[in-house]
Amino acid sequence: QVQLVESGGGLVQAGGSLRLSCAASGRTFRRYAMAWFRQAPGKEREVGGAISWTGGSTYYLDSVKGRFTISRDNAKNSLYLKMNSLKPEDTAAYYCAAPGSAYTPHQTMGTIPMAYWGQGTQVTVSS
C-alpha cells in the first residue's frame, strides 16, 4: 500500500518562504517520478512541479519558475518543495502525487492520472 504524507504548510506573509515535505512508503521510491500539485478554491488542480525518478530533471509551472524548487532524497524516500517569494496567488492546498507506473516521464505528470495522492497541506499567503 503506497502512502504519501505531506507536511510543512502554513500561513506566511507575501515574500516569505515555506518548505513542503512528502514522506513516501509502500514501494521502491527511487523508481518513480513525483510531483507537487496544488488546488486553490474554485480553481482546477494544477501541477506545480515534477521531478524525474533520479532527481536529475525537473518541470515547473510557468508561474512558479524561479521561485519554487522541487527536490527529492531517494535514500530517505522523501520529496520536497521549497517555495520562495511567495505570493497571495500561491494560496492553495498542495498535494504530493505519484504515478502508478515506474519510470514515468516527469514531463507528463500534469497530463496523466496520478495513482496515489497525499492528504494535502494548506499553504496560505497573506498580502
Phi and psi in degrees as a GROMACS rama.xvg file:
@    title "Ramachandran Plot"
@    xaxis  label "Phi"
@    yaxis  label "Psi"
@TYPE xy
-78.8874  133.209  VAL-2
-128.492  137.985  GLN-3
-126.304  125.296  LEU-4
-127.667  114.613  VAL-5
-89.957  156.706  GLU-6
-155.216  164.448  SER-7
107.1  -3.41026  GLY-8
-71.1368  175.427  GLY-9
162.585  -167.858  GLY-10
-104.068  129.777  LEU-11
-142.538  151.515  VAL-12
-78.5744  154.655  GLN-13
-53.9693  136.82  ALA-14
92.7394  -11.3835  GLY-15
-83.0069  -175.051  GLY-16
-132.27  153.571  SER-17
-144.391  154.796  LEU-18
-126.061  120.283  ARG-19
-94.1986  146.075  LEU-20
-126.713  151.02  SER-21
-136.462  119.327  CYS-22
-96.8943  125.258  ALA-23
-109.818  146.339  ALA-24
-151.335  160.567  SER-25
107.089  -11.969  GLY-26
-161.135  178.729  ARG-27
-75.9663  96.2808  THR-28
-53.842  -40.9601  PHE-29
-67.2866  -9.30431  ARG-30
-91.2691  -3.84667  ARG-31
-122.501  131.491  TYR-32
-63.015  155.843  ALA-33
-135.805  161.322  MET-34
-148.398  155.794  ALA-35
-109.711  124.716  TRP-36
-108.049  162.054  PHE-37
-143.044  152.107  ARG-38
-142.263  118.746  GLN-39
-92.3463  155.738  ALA-40
-55.7225  129.393  PRO-41
78.2077  4.13781  GLY-42
-121.021  160.337  LYS-43
-74.6258  152.62  GLU-44
-69.6094  140.903  ARG-45
-136.554  152.732  GLU-46
-84.1505  123.166  VAL-47
-84.4998  -36.9444  GLY-48
-164.13  152.122  GLY-49
-138.808  154.977  ALA-50
-140.596  141.96  ILE-51
-69.1744  167.505  SER-52
-64.5358  -27.4092  TRP-53
-84.8436  -18.9349  THR-54
88.3566  -0.916474  GLY-55
-81.9469  -15.6938  GLY-56
-132.319  143.848  SER-57
-135.701  162.035  THR-58
-135.582  142.471  TYR-59
-134.217  146.649  TYR-60
-61.3007  140.004  LEU-61
-54.2538  -39.3966  ASP-62
-71.4178  -10.9129  SER-63
-113.869  -4.65337  VAL-64
-57.2896  134.514  LYS-65
86.1462  -12.2601  GLY-66
-115.252  -34.9811  ARG-67
-106.016  145.96  PHE-68
-132.399  120.535  THR-69
-95.6362  140.292  ILE-70
-151.216  168.849  SER-71
-147.191  155.461  ARG-72
-126.298  99.7673  ASP-73
-67.7195  -24.8735  ASN-74
-70.336  -25.7868  ALA-75
-106.556  4.76137  LYS-76
51.9497  46.2972  ASN-77
-132.471  146.805  SER-78
-121.322  144.88  LEU-79
-133.596  156.74  TYR-80
-139.849  109.47  LEU-81
-92.672  124.767  LYS-82
-118.24  116.742  MET-83
-112.795  164.782  ASN-84
47.5606  48.4592  SER-85
-64.6268  145.143  LEU-86
-119.899  156.173  LYS-87
-55.2701  -32.206  PRO-88
-72.3756  -5.37236  GLU-89
-83.9359  -7.17493  ASP-90
-60.0042  123.546  THR-91
-176.654  168.638  ALA-92
-86.5969  130.909  ALA-93
-107.856  133.922  TYR-94
-124.684  135.858  TYR-95
-85.122  137.969  CYS-96
-143.463  153.798  ALA-97
-140.884  146.304  ALA-98
-80.3101  168.234  PRO-99
-80.2319  -26.5746  GLY-100
-102.855  140.509  SER-101
-68.164  152.337  ALA-102
61.4907  30.3216  TYR-103
-67.1791  131.502  THR-104
-59.9993  129.057  PRO-105
-65.4133  -24.8217  HIS-106
-67.6039  -18.1758  GLN-107
-93.9529  -1.20185  THR-108
-62.3412  -23.8914  MET-109
-86.5295  -4.90212  GLY-110
-118.112  -5.53403  THR-111
-119.458  155.829  ILE-112
-67.5843  136.914  PRO-113
-86.0751  143.541  MET-114
-87.8837  -27.0233  ALA-115
-135.239  140.649  TYR-116
-133.71  146.018  TRP-117
-80.4489  179.215  GLY-118
-81.4174  -12.868  GLN-119
93.9835  150.15  GLY-120
-135.881  134.835  THR-121
-84.7807  132.695  GLN-122
-118.399  122.817  VAL-123
-124.043  123.09  THR-124
-112.267  118.568  VAL-125
-92.8757  148.315  SER-126
